[in-house]
Amino acid sequence: MKATSSPSSSPSPSLPASPATHSAHQLRGVLMVLSAALLWGTTGTAQSLAPAELSPYWVGALRLLVAALFFVPWLVRPRPALPWRGIVAAALCMSVYNLAFFAGVKASGVAVGTAVALGSGPLWAGLLQALISRRAPPLGWWAGACLAVAGVVMMVAGPGAAQAPSPLGLGLCLLAGLSYAVYALVNKHMVAQAPAGVLTAAVFALAAVLALPMAWLLGGPLVTGSAASWAVVVWLGVMSTAVAYLLFTHALKHISSATGVALALGEPVTAFVLAVLVVGERPGWLAFAGLVLVLAGLAVVVRAELRQTTEQQAPA
C-alpha cells in the first residue's frame, strides 16, 4: 500500500528568529567590529616602535602578504563555489585603501589625513547603503555617525596638524574612505553566499598580489629591514589585518555595512589610548573632548541599529 503524506508529516518551514535572538546576534556583531577596531588601533603604535627602514608603501603591501599567508589553511580546504566577482571587487578596494591611505596621509599630514580617511568612511558607507541597497540608515544613525566623525577630527587636531594639506592628499584620503566603504558593502553581500573565513582568505590573497607591484612602483625596491621591522610587519599582518578583518567580515552577517564602518571609528580611540599609555604622548583637552564625542557617537549608532531592527520585526 502506498503511503500518503499528511500535512502534519510534511516538514515545517523554518521560523524567523525572534527579535530577542536577532538583537543578540547584532550585539555579537557589534562586539566583533569593536574587537577588530581594537586591533586596527595598534597599527600606529606598532609602527612608531619600529625603526623607519621600510617604506610605508611596502608596510601596507607586506601586511597584506602576511595576512594572505595566515589564511592559507582556509584556501587549501574544500570550499563551495565562491562569488569571484565580489572577491575581485573587495580585493581591489583593499589594495586601493592601503595604498591611498598611506599616500594620502604622507601628502596631507597624519592629523588631517587620518581624520579625512577615517571620518569619510562612515559617511560614504551610509550613502552607498542608501543608493545601492535601498535601505538608508535611520536619522539616529546619521546623528551618531556625524558625532563620532566630529570626535575623530577633534582627536587628531592639534599643534601637529599645522601642515597644509594638498588637494591630491585630500583626494587620496577621500578615496581611501570610499574604498573601505565599498569593501564593507561588497563583503556584506558575499557573507550570505560563502563562509566568512574563506571569503577573507581569497580577498587578501588577491589583494596582496595586486598591492606588491604597486608598492615596488611607488616605494622603490624592497629594502631588507631589521628583525624589529619584520616583527612589526608580522604583527600588522596577522593581528591588525588578518584577525581583525576576519572578525569584521563575520560581524557583517549580523549588522549593516554602514554600521560596521561607523563602529570601526573605535580604531582612533584605541590608537589614542595607546599613544598616551605606551608612546607617552600628552594630548590636549580638545583631544580628550573628541574621545568622549567618538564614544558617545558610537553608542548612538549601536542604539539606532538595534532600534531599527526592533521596529522592523515588531508585529503590525
ZASE-188957 format. One record per residue (C-alpha): x, y, z; residue number from 1; residue in one letter. Coordinates in nm, 3 decimals, padded with zeros to 5 digits, always signed. Example, Ala and Ser with C-alpha at 12.3 -4.5 7.8 and 13.67 -1.06 7.14 Angstrom:
+---------+---------+---------+-----+------+
|       x |       y |       z |  nr | rest |
+---------+---------+---------+-----+------+
| +01.230 | -00.450 | +00.780 |   1 |    A |
| +01.367 | -00.106 | +00.714 |   2 |    S |
+---------+---------+---------+-----+------+
END
This chain:
+---------+---------+---------+-----+------+
|       x |       y |       z |  nr | rest |
+---------+---------+---------+-----+------+
| +00.000 | +00.000 | +00.000 |   1 |    M |
| +00.142 | +00.335 | -00.100 |   2 |    K |
| +00.191 | +00.573 | +00.189 |   3 |    A |
| +00.035 | +00.914 | +00.164 |   4 |    T |
| +00.177 | +01.216 | +00.334 |   5 |    S |
| -00.038 | +01.425 | +00.560 |   6 |    S |
| +00.000 | +01.794 | +00.625 |   7 |    P |
| +00.122 | +01.717 | +00.975 |   8 |    S |
| +00.403 | +01.493 | +00.846 |   9 |    S |
| +00.545 | +01.744 | +00.600 |  10 |    S |
| +00.847 | +01.941 | +00.711 |  11 |    P |
| +00.756 | +02.272 | +00.865 |  12 |    S |
| +00.914 | +02.588 | +00.732 |  13 |    P |
| +01.185 | +02.740 | +00.944 |  14 |    S |
| +01.060 | +03.016 | +01.165 |  15 |    L |
| +01.228 | +03.357 | +01.158 |  16 |    P |
| +01.445 | +03.441 | +01.451 |  17 |    A |
| +01.273 | +03.624 | +01.736 |  18 |    S |
| +01.355 | +03.992 | +01.793 |  19 |    P |
| +01.548 | +03.896 | +02.109 |  20 |    A |
| +01.759 | +03.641 | +01.921 |  21 |    T |
| +01.827 | +03.883 | +01.637 |  22 |    H |
| +01.928 | +04.155 | +01.883 |  23 |    S |
| +02.170 | +03.911 | +02.048 |  24 |    A |
| +02.324 | +03.839 | +01.707 |  25 |    H |
| +02.353 | +04.212 | +01.641 |  26 |    Q |
| +02.530 | +04.268 | +01.972 |  27 |    L |
| +02.769 | +03.989 | +01.879 |  28 |    R |
| +02.839 | +04.168 | +01.551 |  29 |    G |
| +02.894 | +04.497 | +01.734 |  30 |    V |
| +03.144 | +04.335 | +01.971 |  31 |    L |
| +03.326 | +04.173 | +01.677 |  32 |    M |
| +03.372 | +04.508 | +01.500 |  33 |    V |
| +03.485 | +04.678 | +01.820 |  34 |    L |
| +03.735 | +04.396 | +01.875 |  35 |    S |
| +03.860 | +04.446 | +01.519 |  36 |    A |
| +03.888 | +04.820 | +01.584 |  37 |    A |
| +04.093 | +04.742 | +01.895 |  38 |    L |
| +04.341 | +04.553 | +01.677 |  39 |    L |
| +04.339 | +04.816 | +01.400 |  40 |    W |
| +04.416 | +05.078 | +01.662 |  41 |    G |
| +04.753 | +04.916 | +01.740 |  42 |    T |
| +04.885 | +04.996 | +01.391 |  43 |    T |
| +05.025 | +05.341 | +01.460 |  44 |    G |
| +05.185 | +05.245 | +01.791 |  45 |    T |
| +05.344 | +04.935 | +01.640 |  46 |    A |
| +05.494 | +05.139 | +01.357 |  47 |    Q |
| +05.621 | +05.407 | +01.596 |  48 |    S |
| +05.814 | +05.146 | +01.796 |  49 |    L |
| +05.996 | +05.005 | +01.492 |  50 |    A |
| +06.292 | +05.151 | +01.300 |  51 |    P |
| +06.183 | +05.353 | +00.996 |  52 |    A |
| +06.358 | +05.126 | +00.746 |  53 |    E |
| +06.067 | +05.013 | +00.531 |  54 |    L |
| +05.874 | +05.243 | +00.300 |  55 |    S |
| +05.514 | +05.292 | +00.420 |  56 |    P |
| +05.401 | +05.158 | +00.082 |  57 |    Y |
| +05.589 | +04.836 | +00.149 |  58 |    W |
| +05.447 | +04.818 | +00.500 |  59 |    V |
| +05.096 | +04.835 | +00.355 |  60 |    G |
| +05.169 | +04.572 | +00.090 |  61 |    A |
| +05.366 | +04.337 | +00.314 |  62 |    L |
| +05.098 | +04.329 | +00.579 |  63 |    R |
| +04.856 | +04.214 | +00.309 |  64 |    L |
| +05.105 | +03.943 | +00.212 |  65 |    L |
| +05.142 | +03.826 | +00.573 |  66 |    V |
| +04.764 | +03.823 | +00.608 |  67 |    A |
| +04.735 | +03.615 | +00.289 |  68 |    A |
| +04.986 | +03.363 | +00.430 |  69 |    L |
| +04.785 | +03.349 | +00.753 |  70 |    F |
| +04.479 | +03.248 | +00.551 |  71 |    F |
| +04.649 | +02.963 | +00.361 |  72 |    V |
| +04.470 | +02.693 | +00.569 |  73 |    P |
| +04.135 | +02.836 | +00.457 |  74 |    W |
| +04.241 | +02.831 | +00.091 |  75 |    L |
| +04.353 | +02.464 | +00.085 |  76 |    V |
| +04.032 | +02.331 | +00.239 |  77 |    R |
| +03.747 | +02.203 | +00.019 |  78 |    P |
| +03.526 | +02.504 | -00.034 |  79 |    R |
| +03.197 | +02.590 | -00.204 |  80 |    P |
| +03.173 | +02.792 | -00.522 |  81 |    A |
| +03.288 | +03.142 | -00.442 |  82 |    L |
| +03.146 | +03.474 | -00.567 |  83 |    P |
| +03.462 | +03.569 | -00.756 |  84 |    W |
| +03.328 | +03.895 | -00.896 |  85 |    R |
| +03.270 | +04.018 | -00.543 |  86 |    G |
| +03.607 | +03.885 | -00.427 |  87 |    I |
| +03.788 | +04.071 | -00.706 |  88 |    V |
| +03.600 | +04.391 | -00.623 |  89 |    A |
| +03.676 | +04.357 | -00.250 |  90 |    A |
| +04.045 | +04.282 | -00.319 |  91 |    A |
| +04.073 | +04.590 | -00.541 |  92 |    L |
| +03.913 | +04.801 | -00.270 |  93 |    C |
| +04.151 | +04.668 | -00.005 |  94 |    M |
| +04.456 | +04.731 | -00.225 |  95 |    S |
| +04.342 | +05.083 | -00.310 |  96 |    V |
| +04.262 | +05.154 | +00.055 |  97 |    Y |
| +04.608 | +05.055 | +00.178 |  98 |    N |
| +04.798 | +05.249 | -00.088 |  99 |    L |
| +04.569 | +05.555 | -00.092 | 100 |    A |
| +04.566 | +05.582 | +00.286 | 101 |    F |
| +04.944 | +05.576 | +00.329 | 102 |    F |
| +05.000 | +05.812 | +00.033 | 103 |    A |
| +04.722 | +06.048 | +00.142 | 104 |    G |
| +04.848 | +06.069 | +00.499 | 105 |    V |
| +05.201 | +06.137 | +00.372 | 106 |    K |
| +05.078 | +06.423 | +00.150 | 107 |    A |
| +04.824 | +06.574 | +00.392 | 108 |    S |
| +04.986 | +06.511 | +00.728 | 109 |    G |
| +04.894 | +06.248 | +00.983 | 110 |    V |
| +04.627 | +06.454 | +01.158 | 111 |    A |
| +04.430 | +06.580 | +00.858 | 112 |    V |
| +04.487 | +06.265 | +00.653 | 113 |    G |
| +04.366 | +06.032 | +00.927 | 114 |    T |
| +04.062 | +06.248 | +01.000 | 115 |    A |
| +03.958 | +06.264 | +00.634 | 116 |    V |
| +04.021 | +05.895 | +00.558 | 117 |    A |
| +03.859 | +05.752 | +00.872 | 118 |    L |
| +03.593 | +06.020 | +00.903 | 119 |    G |
| +03.470 | +05.995 | +00.546 | 120 |    S |
| +03.431 | +05.615 | +00.562 | 121 |    G |
| +03.102 | +05.603 | +00.758 | 122 |    P |
| +02.951 | +05.885 | +00.551 | 123 |    L |
| +03.042 | +05.706 | +00.228 | 124 |    W |
| +02.901 | +05.382 | +00.371 | 125 |    A |
| +02.570 | +05.542 | +00.466 | 126 |    G |
| +02.529 | +05.698 | +00.122 | 127 |    L |
| +02.621 | +05.377 | -00.061 | 128 |    L |
| +02.383 | +05.171 | +00.150 | 129 |    Q |
| +02.101 | +05.414 | +00.072 | 130 |    A |
| +02.177 | +05.421 | -00.303 | 131 |    L |
| +02.265 | +05.056 | -00.368 | 132 |    I |
| +02.082 | +04.856 | -00.101 | 133 |    S |
| +01.780 | +05.090 | -00.100 | 134 |    R |
| +01.788 | +05.084 | +00.281 | 135 |    R |
| +01.903 | +05.417 | +00.415 | 136 |    A |
| +02.031 | +05.426 | +00.774 | 137 |    P |
| +01.787 | +05.594 | +01.015 | 138 |    P |
| +01.831 | +05.952 | +01.126 | 139 |    L |
| +01.964 | +05.838 | +01.462 | 140 |    G |
| +02.243 | +05.652 | +01.283 | 141 |    W |
| +02.340 | +05.964 | +01.090 | 142 |    W |
| +02.343 | +06.169 | +01.410 | 143 |    A |
| +02.568 | +05.918 | +01.584 | 144 |    G |
| +02.800 | +05.881 | +01.284 | 145 |    A |
| +02.841 | +06.259 | +01.246 | 146 |    C |
| +02.904 | +06.292 | +01.619 | 147 |    L |
| +03.174 | +06.024 | +01.604 | 148 |    A |
| +03.333 | +06.180 | +01.295 | 149 |    V |
| +03.344 | +06.519 | +01.469 | 150 |    A |
| +03.511 | +06.350 | +01.763 | 151 |    G |
| +03.777 | +06.198 | +01.536 | 152 |    V |
| +03.852 | +06.539 | +01.389 | 153 |    V |
| +03.893 | +06.684 | +01.738 | 154 |    M |
| +04.116 | +06.396 | +01.849 | 155 |    M |
| +04.365 | +06.441 | +01.566 | 156 |    V |
| +04.355 | +06.824 | +01.568 | 157 |    A |
| +04.635 | +06.997 | +01.749 | 158 |    G |
| +04.975 | +07.160 | +01.708 | 159 |    P |
| +05.094 | +06.878 | +01.485 | 160 |    G |
| +04.816 | +06.945 | +01.237 | 161 |    A |
| +04.973 | +07.264 | +01.101 | 162 |    A |
| +05.087 | +07.105 | +00.774 | 163 |    Q |
| +04.886 | +07.246 | +00.486 | 164 |    A |
| +04.713 | +06.952 | +00.313 | 165 |    P |
| +04.747 | +06.922 | -00.063 | 166 |    S |
| +04.441 | +06.869 | -00.285 | 167 |    P |
| +04.596 | +06.544 | -00.405 | 168 |    L |
| +04.645 | +06.426 | -00.048 | 169 |    G |
| +04.286 | +06.507 | +00.046 | 170 |    L |
| +04.161 | +06.332 | -00.267 | 171 |    G |
| +04.362 | +06.021 | -00.181 | 172 |    L |
| +04.226 | +06.018 | +00.175 | 173 |    C |
| +03.870 | +06.051 | +00.046 | 174 |    L |
| +03.945 | +05.766 | -00.196 | 175 |    L |
| +04.069 | +05.556 | +00.096 | 176 |    A |
| +03.745 | +05.617 | +00.286 | 177 |    G |
| +03.536 | +05.536 | -00.021 | 178 |    L |
| +03.735 | +05.217 | -00.090 | 179 |    S |
| +03.680 | +05.097 | +00.266 | 180 |    Y |
| +03.307 | +05.169 | +00.246 | 181 |    A |
| +03.272 | +04.978 | -00.084 | 182 |    V |
| +03.475 | +04.689 | +00.063 | 183 |    Y |
| +03.230 | +04.664 | +00.355 | 184 |    A |
| +02.924 | +04.680 | +00.127 | 185 |    L |
| +03.059 | +04.409 | -00.106 | 186 |    V |
| +03.150 | +04.189 | +00.190 | 187 |    N |
| +02.802 | +04.232 | +00.335 | 188 |    K |
| +02.655 | +04.078 | +00.021 | 189 |    H |
| +02.914 | +03.799 | -00.002 | 190 |    M |
| +02.882 | +03.665 | +00.354 | 191 |    V |
| +02.537 | +03.537 | +00.264 | 192 |    A |
| +02.692 | +03.321 | -00.011 | 193 |    Q |
| +03.010 | +03.173 | +00.139 | 194 |    A |
| +03.188 | +03.127 | +00.476 | 195 |    P |
| +03.349 | +03.442 | +00.611 | 196 |    A |
| +03.690 | +03.276 | +00.660 | 197 |    G |
| +03.712 | +03.155 | +00.301 | 198 |    V |
| +03.597 | +03.489 | +00.165 | 199 |    L |
| +03.850 | +03.685 | +00.369 | 200 |    T |
| +04.127 | +03.443 | +00.266 | 201 |    A |
| +04.052 | +03.484 | -00.104 | 202 |    A |
| +04.019 | +03.863 | -00.079 | 203 |    V |
| +04.352 | +03.913 | +00.097 | 204 |    F |
| +04.541 | +03.667 | -00.121 | 205 |    A |
| +04.431 | +03.860 | -00.430 | 206 |    L |
| +04.482 | +04.197 | -00.259 | 207 |    A |
| +04.844 | +04.106 | -00.181 | 208 |    A |
| +04.907 | +04.009 | -00.545 | 209 |    V |
| +04.769 | +04.347 | -00.654 | 210 |    L |
| +04.944 | +04.559 | -00.389 | 211 |    A |
| +05.300 | +04.422 | -00.411 | 212 |    L |
| +05.375 | +04.552 | -00.766 | 213 |    P |
| +05.222 | +04.888 | -00.673 | 214 |    M |
| +05.447 | +04.907 | -00.364 | 215 |    A |
| +05.751 | +04.850 | -00.587 | 216 |    W |
| +05.639 | +05.124 | -00.826 | 217 |    L |
| +05.562 | +05.377 | -00.552 | 218 |    L |
| +05.820 | +05.285 | -00.289 | 219 |    G |
| +06.108 | +05.152 | -00.494 | 220 |    G |
| +06.282 | +04.817 | -00.439 | 221 |    P |
| +06.223 | +04.644 | -00.107 | 222 |    L |
| +06.494 | +04.723 | +00.149 | 223 |    V |
| +06.558 | +04.438 | +00.390 | 224 |    T |
| +06.486 | +04.571 | +00.736 | 225 |    G |
| +06.590 | +04.466 | +01.083 | 226 |    S |
| +06.426 | +04.196 | +01.293 | 227 |    A |
| +06.227 | +04.467 | +01.472 | 228 |    A |
| +06.087 | +04.594 | +01.144 | 229 |    S |
| +05.978 | +04.248 | +01.036 | 230 |    W |
| +05.828 | +04.179 | +01.378 | 231 |    A |
| +05.609 | +04.485 | +01.328 | 232 |    V |
| +05.510 | +04.369 | +00.979 | 233 |    V |
| +05.415 | +04.026 | +01.117 | 234 |    V |
| +05.205 | +04.183 | +01.392 | 235 |    W |
| +05.034 | +04.414 | +01.145 | 236 |    L |
| +04.970 | +04.130 | +00.902 | 237 |    G |
| +04.845 | +03.868 | +01.147 | 238 |    V |
| +04.665 | +04.063 | +01.419 | 239 |    M |
| +04.590 | +04.410 | +01.280 | 240 |    S |
| +04.490 | +04.276 | +00.937 | 241 |    T |
| +04.405 | +03.904 | +00.917 | 242 |    A |
| +04.238 | +03.852 | +01.255 | 243 |    V |
| +04.081 | +04.198 | +01.256 | 244 |    A |
| +03.925 | +04.168 | +00.910 | 245 |    Y |
| +03.812 | +03.812 | +00.983 | 246 |    L |
| +03.619 | +03.948 | +01.281 | 247 |    L |
| +03.485 | +04.234 | +01.069 | 248 |    F |
| +03.362 | +04.001 | +00.794 | 249 |    T |
| +03.192 | +03.770 | +01.045 | 250 |    H |
| +03.026 | +04.074 | +01.202 | 251 |    A |
| +02.866 | +04.175 | +00.871 | 252 |    L |
| +02.643 | +03.869 | +00.899 | 253 |    K |
| +02.465 | +04.041 | +01.185 | 254 |    H |
| +02.485 | +04.418 | +01.127 | 255 |    I |
| +02.460 | +04.653 | +00.830 | 256 |    S |
| +02.770 | +04.752 | +00.636 | 257 |    S |
| +02.716 | +05.118 | +00.727 | 258 |    A |
| +02.708 | +05.037 | +01.098 | 259 |    T |
| +03.017 | +04.819 | +01.061 | 260 |    G |
| +03.213 | +05.104 | +00.903 | 261 |    V |
| +03.087 | +05.351 | +01.165 | 262 |    A |
| +03.188 | +05.126 | +01.455 | 263 |    L |
| +03.534 | +05.098 | +01.302 | 264 |    A |
| +03.582 | +05.453 | +01.434 | 265 |    L |
| +03.672 | +05.274 | +01.756 | 266 |    G |
| +04.016 | +05.243 | +01.592 | 267 |    E |
| +04.131 | +05.600 | +01.670 | 268 |    P |
| +04.005 | +05.554 | +02.027 | 269 |    V |
| +04.241 | +05.260 | +02.073 | 270 |    T |
| +04.524 | +05.445 | +01.900 | 271 |    A |
| +04.466 | +05.745 | +02.128 | 272 |    F |
| +04.481 | +05.537 | +02.447 | 273 |    V |
| +04.795 | +05.353 | +02.333 | 274 |    L |
| +04.963 | +05.679 | +02.233 | 275 |    A |
| +04.909 | +05.808 | +02.587 | 276 |    V |
| +04.994 | +05.492 | +02.779 | 277 |    L |
| +05.269 | +05.339 | +02.560 | 278 |    V |
| +05.422 | +05.611 | +02.344 | 279 |    V |
| +05.398 | +05.876 | +02.616 | 280 |    G |
| +05.213 | +06.144 | +02.417 | 281 |    E |
| +05.035 | +06.417 | +02.610 | 282 |    R |
| +04.735 | +06.537 | +02.404 | 283 |    P |
| +04.542 | +06.848 | +02.496 | 284 |    G |
| +04.189 | +06.888 | +02.626 | 285 |    W |
| +04.045 | +06.907 | +02.273 | 286 |    L |
| +04.162 | +06.554 | +02.201 | 287 |    A |
| +04.003 | +06.424 | +02.521 | 288 |    F |
| +03.678 | +06.600 | +02.434 | 289 |    A |
| +03.693 | +06.435 | +02.092 | 290 |    G |
| +03.739 | +06.097 | +02.261 | 291 |    L |
| +03.417 | +06.150 | +02.454 | 292 |    V |
| +03.235 | +06.251 | +02.135 | 293 |    L |
| +03.352 | +05.940 | +01.950 | 294 |    V |
| +03.235 | +05.710 | +02.231 | 295 |    L |
| +02.900 | +05.892 | +02.251 | 296 |    A |
| +02.856 | +05.876 | +01.874 | 297 |    G |
| +02.929 | +05.503 | +01.862 | 298 |    L |
| +02.676 | +05.444 | +02.139 | 299 |    A |
| +02.412 | +05.633 | +01.937 | 300 |    V |
| +02.497 | +05.429 | +01.624 | 301 |    V |
| +02.455 | +05.100 | +01.812 | 302 |    V |
| +02.125 | +05.215 | +01.962 | 303 |    R |
| +01.995 | +05.323 | +01.620 | 304 |    A |
| +02.091 | +04.986 | +01.466 | 305 |    E |
| +01.916 | +04.786 | +01.740 | 306 |    L |
| +01.611 | +05.012 | +01.743 | 307 |    R |
| +01.567 | +04.993 | +01.366 | 308 |    Q |
| +01.567 | +04.611 | +01.372 | 309 |    T |
| +01.321 | +04.602 | +01.662 | 310 |    T |
| +01.083 | +04.830 | +01.474 | 311 |    E |
| +01.116 | +04.624 | +01.155 | 312 |    Q |
| +01.037 | +04.298 | +01.338 | 313 |    Q |
| +00.752 | +04.438 | +01.551 | 314 |    A |
| +00.410 | +04.290 | +01.461 | 315 |    P |
| +00.186 | +04.517 | +01.256 | 316 |    A |
+---------+---------+---------+-----+------+
END
